[in-house]
Amino acid sequence: MTAHNHLPFKTMPAPAPLAMPTQDLSKPFHDQTTRLLKPERHTRWFRLMTVVPALLTVCVLMGIFYDWFEKDGFVAAEIVMLGLVGFSAFWVAISVAAGTVGLLLPQKRAKVQQPSSHRALDVALLVPIYNEDVAAVFARLSAMKQQLEAMRCDHRYAFFVLSDTRDEAIARGEAEAFNRLKHEGVGAVPVFYRRRAKNTERKTGNIRDWVSTWGGAWDAFITLDADSLMTSNTIVALSDDLAGKPQTGMIQTVPRLMGGDTLFARVLQFSNNIYGPVLGRGLDRWSADAGNYWGHNAIIRTKAFAKCAGLPKLPGKGALGGTIKSHDFVEAALLRRAGWAVEIDPDLESSYEETPQTLLDYVLRDRRWCQGNLQHLKLVNSAGFHPVSRFHMVQGAMAYVASACWFVLLIVWALLGRSESETVFRYFTDTNPLFPVWPQMDAVSRGVVLAFMLGLLLLPKIFGLIATWRTERGLKRHGGPLIFMASAATEIVLSVLLAPIMMVQHVMGLLRTAFNLDTGWAPQNRNGTRAGLFTLLRFHWVETVSGALLSLGIGLGVISLWLVPIAFSLVLAAPIAMLVSAPLRPLVHSLGVPSTRVLATSELLAPDPVIVAYESAKRSANLRVPQRPEAKTLVSRRPSKWKTQTA
């Protein structure tokens, strides 16, 4: 047992400095303490099974449009549109292909056999927090601490609460909760607490400060977000796996969502629990030892991280400069560049995180992700990165760029109208030299194209549903066949309804980045932002106006009826956001339906003991720990400053 463990009730243990140099992205780097990695057997085949079908799918779709355009010869606008179709479809097709691999090859990858004498690890569980719900954070720690102390294993653990909180009232609550938690249980798993004087470089700087000051005493650390929850079995399994793989620097779990109390949160929770494992297994197969990192619920080898993953600041200011926001992708790429394997383990199910409760909170978080992922485009050509690491970074950015492409295609489709005589352009001028004479696509052809594109979007969902349906355990965990079918239908309908809204929000996120408007670092409201209809109308005004224009064109008979579902979703964006973000229990109670049966998952029907312990501890802590001083949660009225605020 290491020296710090005889002082379990100190605020922080004795310093154990560990150098964490900033990496030079212009020069390759290899950590001499690890050997060069050799590709796993069959890895290239899995990558071909993912990329080749995706490319073939795109070729088929582009072929349809090519036949349509070539009738009267090509013009520049048609070539651009053809490129947009292919570009947008590829990123959807790659998810379909990954889901196919995950569905057809569900078994685990071969694990390294753990020798009976493998070295026990000292593992720190890091919990960076920033103006969080004190009761919820420490209730999660209490539940995990109790489970770890009740479990016999060779590894040694300790929790570190790393606070970047600026609000003094919340900080006092953290100190009180820490003083109470550190004396709970038998003390076999100590808890430490540190609040930084300056929260420079956000979460990246918070972790780096711990590594540089105390990391030398710990073989590995597990990163936990403020809303993360993991069972002791999963924590120990990660530790065993890392101990038995000396060339592995990081193992990322695929977290399951929990805690959904609104219809929107339940949709995300059901979707994640059904489709996430299939996509996760596919991602695990084709990425192999060049996996990705999502910033939490992962175990990391401390010395490897310190030596290889020190992040530089990006040149410039605003949205794309300064601190690297989506640090996780880059840290994974740096570890892999240095010769450390980065793995994804989709089979460790008892790894959880909570989900935003409202569409508004989801969009605000997504804006930060948008800017962080777009920063990666400045880093993708960094020296020495593995090709798969580069692909992860590009794919993350393209999730937003592709939405802009779909939006442009939607506009073009709307402007084309229903036929040559029924087009929006006929209202401009009879002879418009800037507008090409588009070949007209008949209703059947349009239906085929729409069905093809919808099929691409729905296939990953279908794969997840099949994977759940084919096992008795899977159906039982989701309430049985009837409830499962009803939940699946509800999720698909609501996802289709919300997709156009998120498309427009992605475009707005891209525009904010293009105009260098930084999203800032506002604390996430994990309990859900309560907003009225007028606030939501201001927030979703772009969708509302876009939907109104589409509806007007459809009503005048110049825009295709195929766009009615999109127009419906956009024009009613604010009411939809209000409806799906309302508390679920009062609604279903009035209908006489148990709330746990709505979009049911195992986290609702048969929650893991760690979830039960967390919820119990939170109820108790709510009575004792001072909470955030927020009687009401509002949203700033300034469109360029949409951030969660407290009143």
C-alpha positions in Angstrom: 0.0 0.0 0.0 1.4 3.4 -1.0 2.4 6.0 1.6 -0.6 8.2 1.1 -3.1 5.6 2.2 -2.3 5.9 5.9 -3.7 9.5 5.7 -7.2 8.8 4.3 -8.9 11.8 6.0 -6.5 14.6 4.8 -7.9 17.2 2.5 -5.2 16.2 0.0 -2.3 13.7 0.3 1.4 14.7 0.2 2.4 16.0 -3.2 3.9 13.5 -5.7 5.0 15.6 -8.6 5.0 14.2 -12.1 6.2 16.2 -15.1 3.6 16.8 -17.8 5.4 18.6 -20.7 3.4 20.3 -23.4 3.5 18.3 -26.7 4.9 19.7 -29.9 2.3 18.9 -32.6 4.7 19.7 -35.4 7.0 16.8 -34.6 6.3 13.1 -34.2 6.8 11.6 -30.8 7.3 8.0 -29.6 7.4 7.0 -25.9 10.5 4.8 -25.6 9.0 3.0 -22.6 6.5 1.2 -24.8 7.1 -1.0 -27.9 5.7 -0.3 -31.4 2.2 -1.6 -31.6 1.5 -4.3 -34.2 -2.0 -4.4 -35.8 -4.3 -7.0 -34.3 -5.2 -10.0 -36.5 -8.3 -9.2 -38.6 -8.2 -5.5 -37.8 -7.7 -4.5 -41.5 -10.6 -6.7 -42.5 -12.9 -5.0 -39.9 -11.8 -1.6 -41.3 -12.5 -2.7 -44.8 -15.9 -4.1 -43.7 -16.7 -0.6 -42.4 -15.3 1.7 -45.1 -16.0 -0.2 -48.3 -19.8 -0.7 -47.8 -20.0 3.0 -46.8 -18.3 4.1 -50.0 -20.4 1.7 -52.1 -23.6 3.1 -50.5 -22.5 6.6 -51.3 -21.7 5.6 -54.9 -25.2 4.2 -55.3 -26.8 7.4 -54.1 -24.6 9.6 -56.2 -25.4 7.4 -59.2 -29.1 8.1 -58.8 -28.5 11.8 -58.7 -25.9 11.6 -61.6 -28.5 9.9 -63.8 -30.9 12.7 -62.9 -28.5 15.5 -63.7 -26.9 14.2 -66.8 -30.1 14.3 -68.9 -29.5 18.0 -69.9 -25.8 18.2 -69.2 -24.1 19.4 -66.1 -23.8 22.9 -64.7 -21.7 24.0 -61.8 -24.6 24.1 -59.4 -25.4 20.5 -60.1 -21.8 19.4 -59.5 -21.8 21.2 -56.2 -25.1 19.5 -55.2 -23.8 16.1 -56.3 -20.8 16.7 -54.0 -23.0 17.7 -51.1 -25.0 14.6 -51.5 -22.0 12.3 -51.4 -20.3 14.1 -48.6 -23.4 14.2 -46.4 -24.3 10.6 -47.1 -20.9 9.2 -46.3 -21.0 10.1 -42.6 -24.3 8.5 -42.2 -23.2 5.4 -44.2 -20.1 4.9 -42.0 -22.4 4.6 -39.0 -24.6 2.1 -40.8 -21.5 0.1 -41.7 -20.1 0.2 -38.1 -23.5 -0.9 -36.8 -23.5 -3.8 -39.3 -20.1 -4.9 -37.9 -21.4 -4.5 -34.4 -24.5 -6.6 -35.1 -22.8 -9.4 -37.0 -19.8 -9.7 -34.7 -21.2 -9.0 -31.2 -18.6 -11.2 -29.4 -15.9 -9.6 -27.4 -12.5 -9.1 -28.9 -9.9 -11.5 -27.5 -8.8 -10.4 -24.1 -5.3 -10.7 -22.8 -5.3 -13.5 -20.2 -4.7 -12.0 -16.7 -1.9 -13.7 -14.9 -2.8 -14.6 -11.3 0.2 -12.6 -10.1 -0.5 -9.4 -12.0 0.6 -6.3 -10.2 -2.0 -4.5 -8.2 -2.5 -0.9 -9.2 -3.0 2.3 -7.3 -5.9 3.9 -9.0 -7.2 7.5 -8.4 -10.8 8.3 -9.3 -10.9 11.9 -10.4 -14.1 13.9 -10.3 -13.6 17.4 -11.8 -16.6 19.7 -10.8 -17.6 23.2 -11.7 -20.6 24.8 -9.9 -22.4 21.5 -9.7 -25.3 20.1 -7.7 -23.4 19.3 -4.5 -25.9 16.7 -3.2 -25.9 14.8 -6.5 -22.2 14.8 -6.9 -21.4 13.5 -3.4 -24.3 11.0 -3.5 -22.7 9.4 -6.5 -19.3 9.3 -4.7 -20.9 7.8 -1.6 -22.6 5.0 -3.7 -19.3 4.1 -5.5 -17.3 4.4 -2.3 -19.6 2.0 -0.4 -19.4 -0.6 -3.2 -15.6 -0.4 -3.5 -15.1 -0.8 0.2 -17.4 -3.8 0.3 -15.5 -5.5 -2.5 -12.3 -7.5 -2.1 -9.6 -6.9 -4.7 -5.9 -6.3 -5.0 -6.1 -2.8 -6.4 -6.1 0.3 -4.1 -8.4 3.2 -4.8 -9.0 6.8 -3.7 -11.4 9.5 -4.9 -10.2 13.0 -5.7 -12.9 15.8 -6.0 -11.2 18.4 -8.1 -13.2 21.6 -7.8 -13.1 24.5 -10.2 -16.2 26.0 -8.5 -16.4 29.9 -8.5 -19.6 30.3 -6.5 -18.7 30.6 -2.8 -22.1 29.2 -1.6 -21.6 26.1 -3.7 -18.0 25.8 -2.5 -19.1 25.9 1.1 -21.6 23.1 0.3 -18.8 21.1 -1.3 -16.6 21.5 1.8 -19.4 20.4 4.1 -20.3 17.4 1.9 -16.7 16.4 1.7 -16.2 16.5 5.5 -19.2 14.3 5.9 -18.3 11.8 3.1 -14.7 11.3 4.2 -15.8 9.8 7.5 -18.4 7.4 5.9 -17.7 3.7 5.7 -14.6 2.0 6.9 -12.1 4.5 5.3 -10.5 1.8 3.1 -11.2 4.1 0.1 -10.1 7.6 1.1 -11.7 10.7 -0.4 -9.7 13.9 -1.1 -10.8 17.4 -2.0 -9.0 20.3 -3.7 -10.4 23.6 -4.9 -8.2 25.5 -7.4 -7.5 29.2 -6.8 -7.7 29.8 -10.6 -9.6 27.6 -13.0 -7.3 28.1 -16.0 -7.7 25.9 -19.1 -11.0 24.6 -17.8 -11.3 20.8 -17.2 -8.0 20.2 -19.1 -6.1 22.4 -16.7 -7.9 20.8 -13.7 -6.7 17.3 -14.6 -3.3 18.6 -15.6 -2.9 20.2 -12.2 -3.7 17.0 -10.4 -1.3 15.0 -12.6 1.6 17.5 -12.2 1.1 17.8 -8.4 -0.1 14.3 -7.2 0.1 12.0 -10.2 3.4 10.5 -9.4 1.9 8.3 -6.6 -0.7 6.7 -8.9 -0.4 4.1 -11.5 -3.6 5.0 -13.2 -6.6 7.2 -12.9 -10.3 6.9 -13.9 -11.9 10.1 -15.1 -15.5 10.7 -13.9 -17.7 13.6 -14.9 -19.8 15.2 -12.3 -22.8 13.0 -13.5 -20.8 9.8 -13.9 -21.5 6.6 -11.9 -19.7 3.2 -12.1 -20.1 0.0 -10.3 -17.2 -1.5 -8.3 -17.2 -4.5 -10.7 -16.6 -2.2 -13.7 -14.0 -0.2 -11.9 -12.1 -3.3 -10.9 -12.5 -4.8 -14.4 -11.0 -1.7 -15.9 -8.1 -1.9 -13.4 -7.5 -5.7 -14.1 -7.6 -5.1 -17.9 -5.1 -2.2 -17.7 -2.8 -4.2 -15.3 -2.7 -7.1 -17.8 -2.0 -5.0 -20.9 1.4 -3.2 -20.4 1.1 -1.5 -23.8 -2.4 -0.1 -23.2 -2.5 3.6 -22.1 -6.3 4.0 -22.0 -9.5 1.9 -21.9 -12.8 3.7 -22.6 -16.1 2.3 -21.6 -19.4 3.0 -23.5 -21.5 4.7 -20.8 -25.2 4.0 -20.6 -27.5 6.9 -19.9 -29.7 7.1 -16.8 -31.8 9.5 -14.8 -34.2 10.6 -17.5 -37.2 12.4 -16.0 -38.5 14.1 -19.1 -39.7 12.7 -22.5 -36.7 14.2 -24.2 -34.2 12.6 -21.7 -36.0 9.2 -21.9 -35.7 9.3 -25.7 -31.9 9.9 -25.4 -31.7 7.2 -22.7 -33.6 4.6 -24.7 -31.7 5.4 -27.9 -28.3 5.2 -26.1 -29.1 1.9 -24.4 -30.5 0.2 -27.6 -28.2 1.5 -30.3 -25.1 2.5 -28.3 -23.9 -1.1 -27.7 -24.1 -2.1 -31.4 -22.3 1.0 -32.6 -19.8 0.7 -29.7 -18.9 -2.9 -30.7 -18.5 -1.8 -34.3 -16.3 1.1 -33.3 -14.3 -1.2 -31.1 -13.7 -3.7 -33.9 -12.5 -1.3 -36.6 -10.7 1.2 -34.4 -8.9 -1.6 -32.5 -5.8 -0.1 -30.6 -6.5 3.4 -32.1 -9.8 3.9 -30.2 -11.2 7.2 -29.0 -11.8 9.0 -25.6 -14.9 10.8 -24.6 -13.5 12.6 -21.6 -15.0 10.4 -18.8 -15.7 6.9 -17.6 -12.3 5.7 -18.8 -9.1 4.4 -17.1 -5.8 6.0 -18.1 -2.2 5.0 -17.3 -0.9 8.1 -15.4 2.8 8.2 -16.5 1.8 7.6 -20.1 -0.7 10.4 -20.0 1.7 12.8 -18.3 4.5 12.1 -20.7 2.5 12.1 -24.0 -0.7 14.0 -23.6 0.2 17.5 -22.5 -2.0 19.8 -24.6 -0.8 23.0 -26.2 -2.9 26.1 -26.6 -4.1 26.9 -30.1 -3.1 30.2 -31.7 -5.8 32.9 -31.9 -8.7 33.8 -29.7 -12.4 33.2 -29.7 -14.2 30.0 -30.9 -11.2 28.2 -32.5 -8.3 29.5 -30.5 -6.8 29.1 -27.0 -7.6 26.1 -24.8 -8.6 22.9 -26.7 -12.2 22.5 -25.7 -12.8 18.9 -26.9 -9.6 17.8 -25.3 -10.5 14.1 -25.1 -10.2 13.2 -28.8 -6.8 14.9 -28.9 -5.5 13.2 -25.8 -6.4 9.8 -27.2 -4.6 10.7 -30.5 -1.5 11.8 -28.6 -1.4 8.6 -26.6 -1.7 6.5 -29.7 0.9 8.6 -31.5 3.4 7.9 -28.7 2.8 4.1 -29.1 0.2 3.5 -26.4 -2.9 1.5 -27.3 -6.2 3.3 -26.8 -9.0 0.7 -26.5 -12.8 0.8 -26.3 -14.6 -1.8 -24.2 -18.3 -1.8 -25.1 -19.1 -4.9 -23.0 -18.7 -3.2 -19.5 -22.3 -2.3 -19.1 -22.4 -0.8 -15.6 -20.8 2.5 -16.6 -23.3 5.3 -16.4 -23.8 9.0 -17.0 -26.8 11.3 -16.8 -28.4 13.0 -19.8 -29.6 16.6 -20.3 -33.3 16.8 -19.3 -34.4 19.4 -21.8 -33.8 20.1 -25.5 -32.6 23.6 -24.5 -29.9 22.2 -22.2 -28.9 19.6 -24.8 -28.4 22.3 -27.5 -26.4 24.5 -25.1 -24.1 21.6 -24.4 -24.0 20.7 -28.1 -22.8 24.2 -29.0 -19.7 23.7 -26.9 -19.1 20.3 -28.5 -19.5 21.9 -32.0 -16.8 24.4 -31.4 -14.5 21.9 -29.7 -14.9 19.4 -32.6 -14.4 22.1 -35.2 -11.1 23.0 -33.4 -9.9 19.5 -34.4 -9.8 20.4 -38.0 -6.8 22.6 -37.1 -5.1 19.6 -35.4 -5.9 16.8 -37.8 -2.7 17.1 -39.7 -0.5 17.1 -36.5 2.7 15.1 -37.0 2.6 11.4 -36.1 -1.1 10.9 -35.5 -2.4 7.5 -36.4 -4.8 7.5 -39.5 -7.7 6.2 -37.4 -7.1 9.0 -34.8 -7.3 11.5 -37.6 -10.5 9.9 -38.8 -12.1 10.2 -35.3 -11.3 13.9 -35.3 -12.6 14.5 -38.7 -15.8 12.4 -38.1 -16.5 14.5 -34.9 -16.3 17.7 -36.9 -18.3 16.3 -39.8 -21.2 15.5 -37.6 -21.9 19.2 -37.6 -20.6 20.1 -41.1 -22.8 17.4 -42.6 -25.9 19.0 -41.0 -25.1 22.2 -42.9 -24.9 20.2 -46.1 -28.3 18.6 -45.4 -29.7 22.1 -44.7 -28.4 23.4 -48.1 -29.9 20.3 -49.9 -33.2 21.0 -48.1 -33.2 24.6 -49.4 -32.4 23.4 -52.9 -35.1 20.9 -52.8 -37.6 23.5 -51.6 -36.6 26.0 -54.3 -36.9 23.3 -57.0 -40.6 23.1 -56.3 -42.9 20.4 -57.5 -42.4 20.6 -61.3 -40.9 22.8 -64.0 -44.0 25.0 -63.9 -44.3 25.0 -60.1 -41.1 26.3 -58.8 -40.2 29.1 -56.3 -38.0 30.6 -59.0 -40.8 31.4 -61.3 -41.8 34.2 -58.9 -38.4 35.9 -59.4 -38.2 36.3 -63.2 -39.2 34.5 -66.3 -35.6 34.3 -67.5 -33.1 33.9 -64.7 -29.7 33.3 -66.1 -28.2 32.4 -62.7 -30.6 29.5 -62.1 -29.9 26.3 -64.1 -32.7 24.5 -65.8 -32.9 21.6 -63.4 -34.1 18.3 -64.8 -37.4 17.4 -63.1 -37.6 14.3 -60.9 -41.0 12.5 -60.9 -42.8 11.7 -57.7 -41.8 8.0 -57.8 -38.1 8.9 -58.2 -38.3 11.4 -55.4 -39.9 8.8 -53.2 -37.1 6.3 -54.0 -34.5 8.9 -53.1 -36.3 9.8 -49.9 -36.7 6.2 -48.9 -33.1 5.5 -49.6 -31.9 8.4 -47.4 -34.4 7.6 -44.6 -33.2 4.0 -44.8 -29.6 5.2 -44.2 -30.7 7.2 -41.1 -32.9 4.4 -39.7 -30.7 1.4 -40.3 -28.4 1.9 -37.2 -31.6 2.0 -35.1 -32.9 -1.1 -36.8 -29.7 -2.9 -36.0 -29.9 -2.0 -32.3 -33.5 -3.1 -32.2 -32.6 -6.5 -33.7 -29.7 -7.0 -31.3 -32.1 -6.4 -28.4 -35.0 -8.4 -29.8 -33.0 -11.5 -30.5 -32.2 -12.2 -26.8 -34.6 -12.9 -24.0 -32.5 -10.9 -21.6 -32.6 -7.9 -23.9 -36.4 -7.9 -24.2 -36.8 -8.5 -20.4 -34.6 -5.5 -19.6 -36.9 -3.3 -21.7 -40.3 -4.4 -20.4 -41.1 -7.3 -22.7 -42.0 -7.4 -26.4 -45.1 -5.1 -26.3 -43.5 -2.4 -24.2 -40.3 -2.7 -26.2 -42.1 -2.3 -29.6 -44.1 0.7 -28.3 -40.9 2.3 -26.9 -39.0 1.7 -30.2 -41.9 3.3 -32.2 -42.0 6.3 -29.9 -38.3 6.8 -30.0 -38.2 6.7 -33.8 -41.1 9.1 -34.2 -39.7 11.6 -31.7 -36.2 11.3 -33.3 -37.6 12.1 -36.7 -39.5 15.0 -35.2 -36.4 16.4 -33.5 -33.9 15.8 -36.3 -34.8 19.0 -38.3 -34.5 21.1 -35.2 -31.1 19.8 -34.4 -30.0 20.2 -38.0 -30.8 23.9 -37.8 -29.1 24.2 -34.4 -26.0 22.6 -35.9 -26.0 25.2 -38.7 -26.3 28.0 -36.1 -23.4 26.5 -34.2 -21.3 26.5 -37.3 -22.2 30.1 -38.0 -21.4 31.1 -34.4 -18.0 29.5 -34.9 -17.5 31.1 -38.3 -18.1 34.5 -36.6 -15.7 33.6 -33.8 -18.4 33.7 -31.1 -17.0 31.7 -28.2 -19.6 29.7 -26.2 -17.8 30.3 -23.0 -17.8 27.9 -20.0 -21.2 28.0 -18.3 -22.0 25.3 -15.8 -24.4 22.7 -17.1 -27.8 22.6 -15.5 -28.2 18.9 -15.0 -31.6 19.2 -13.4 -33.1 20.8 -16.5 -33.6 24.4 -17.5 -37.2 25.5 -17.0 -38.2 27.8 -19.9 -41.6 29.2 -21.0 -43.0 29.2 -24.5 -41.9 32.8 -25.2 -38.3 32.1 -24.1 -38.3 29.0 -26.3 -39.7 31.0 -29.3 -36.8 33.4 -29.0 -34.4 30.5 -28.8 -35.9 28.6 -31.7 -36.8 31.6 -33.9 -34.7 30.4 -36.8 -36.4 27.0 -37.0 -39.8 28.7 -36.6 -39.2 31.1 -39.5 -37.8 28.4 -41.7 -40.7 26.2 -41.0 -43.2 29.0 -41.7 -41.6 29.7 -45.1 -41.6 26.0 -46.0 -45.3 25.7 -44.9 -46.2 28.8 -47.0 -44.5 27.3 -50.1 -46.3 24.0 -49.5 -49.6 25.8 -49.1 -49.1 27.7 -52.3 -48.4 24.4 -54.1 -44.8 25.3 -55.2 -42.9 23.1 -52.6 -43.0 19.3 -52.6 -45.4 17.6 -50.1 -42.4 15.4 -49.2 -41.2 18.2 -47.0 -44.4 18.5 -44.9 -42.9 16.5 -41.9 -39.8 18.8 -41.9 -42.0 21.9 -42.1 -44.2 20.6 -39.3 -41.2 20.0 -37.0 -39.6 23.4 -37.7 -42.6 25.6 -37.4 -43.6 23.9 -34.1 -40.0 23.8 -32.7 -40.8 25.8 -29.6 -44.0 23.9 -28.6 -42.2 20.6 -29.3 -39.3 21.6 -27.2 -41.7 22.6 -24.4 -43.6 19.4 -24.6 -40.7 17.0 -24.7 -38.9 18.9 -21.9 -41.8 18.8 -19.4 -41.6 16.5 -16.4 -42.8 13.1 -17.4 -44.3 11.7 -14.3 -47.3 14.1 -14.0 -48.2 13.5 -17.6 -48.2 9.7 -17.5 -49.7 9.7 -14.0 -52.8 11.4 -15.5 -53.0 8.6 -18.1 -52.6 5.9 -15.5 -49.3 4.6 -16.9 -46.3 3.8 -14.7 -43.6 6.3 -15.7 -41.0 3.5 -15.6 -42.8 1.8 -18.6 -42.4 4.9 -20.8 -39.3 4.2 -23.0 -38.3 1.6 -20.5 -34.7 0.5 -19.9 -33.1 -1.7 -17.3 -32.0 1.5 -15.4 -35.7 2.1 -14.8 -37.2 -1.4 -14.4 -34.3 -3.1 -12.6 -31.7 -0.5 -11.7 -28.2 -1.6 -10.6 -27.6 -1.5 -6.8 -25.2 1.4 -7.3 -28.0 3.5 -8.9 -30.4 2.6 -6.0 -27.7 3.6 -3.5 -27.0 6.9 -5.4 -30.7 7.8 -5.4 -31.1 7.0 -1.8 -28.0 9.0 -0.8 -29.1 11.9 -2.9 -32.5 12.1 -1.2 -30.8 12.1 2.2 -28.1 14.6 1.1 -30.7 17.0 -0.3 -31.9 17.6 3.3 -28.4 18.4 4.6 -26.3 20.0 1.9 -26.8 23.6 0.8 -27.7 23.7 -2.9 -27.1 26.1 -5.7 -28.8 29.4 -4.9 -31.2 29.2 -7.8 -34.9 29.7 -7.1 -35.5 29.8 -10.9 -33.5 28.9 -13.9 -33.5 31.3 -16.8 -31.9 31.7 -20.2 -30.3 34.9 -21.4 -32.4 36.9 -23.8 -29.4 38.0 -25.9 -29.3 35.6 -28.9 -25.5 35.8 -29.0 -25.2 34.9 -25.3 -27.5 32.0 -24.8 -26.1 30.5 -21.6 -27.7 29.0 -18.6 -27.9 31.5 -15.8 -29.3 31.6 -12.3 -31.6 34.1 -10.7 
